[in-house]
Amino acid sequence: MISPSHARQLLVVALFVYGIVCLRDPGTFRLLDNVNLAIHETGHLVFAPFGEFLGFLGGTLFQLLFPVLFYVYFRRQQDRFAASVILWWVAQNLWNISVYMADARAQRLPLVGGGEHDWAYLLGRMGLLQYDQALANT
């Protein structure tokens, strides 16, 4: 049986490799993206009652807030390793969001359920659509 210490080391290596693969080909949809997408879409439903702008922003907000709740939980449990894995998840979500944001004008990414591109709407409403690439690369 594998020790907890070795299991953690293997997880760190797996997350590192996953991260490198994502960096090398950011536009490819991966398994974890399905989880993040479900959370993102739920965010639209959660924030929709607060108006159109927050309804659109809610997908991205929830995509970040959901793992942050796990981070807070693990920090309170004083499990720094689990909390750091959750921070990796938050970072992966930020990367995922940047790819979506960069697509605001081009709109080449497939959208779930059709409708308007979140970041095209959000940046358009703020008068920042022409800066989609710059903002995504920040």
Residue pairs with C-beta under 8 A, 6 or more apart in sequence:
2 10
8 81
11 85
15 85
15 88
18 30
18 32
18 92
19 88
19 92
21 30
22 28
22 30
22 92
22 95
23 95
26 95
26 99
27 99
27 109
32 89
32 92
33 96
36 63
36 92
36 93
36 96
37 112
39 62
39 63
39 66
40 59
40 60
40 62
40 63
41 59
41 112
41 113
42 62
43 58
43 59
43 60
43 61
43 62
43 63
43 65
43 66
44 55
44 56
44 58
44 59
44 62
45 58
46 58
46 62
47 54
47 55
47 57
47 58
47 59
47 61
47 62
48 54
48 55
48 58
50 58
53 122
53 125
54 61
56 116
56 118
56 121
56 122
57 118
57 122
59 118
60 97
60 100
60 118
63 93
63 96
63 97
64 90
64 93
64 94
64 97
67 86
67 89
67 90
67 93
68 86
68 90
70 86
70 89
71 83
71 86
71 87
71 90
74 80
74 82
74 83
74 86
75 83
98 136
98 137
99 109
99 136
100 109
100 118
100 119
101 119
101 123
101 132
101 135
101 136
102 132
102 133
102 136
102 137
103 109
103 117
103 119
103 132
104 117
104 119
104 120
104 123
104 124
104 129
104 132
105 120
105 129
105 130
105 132
107 117
107 120
109 117
111 117
119 132
120 129
123 129
123 131
123 132
123 135
128 135
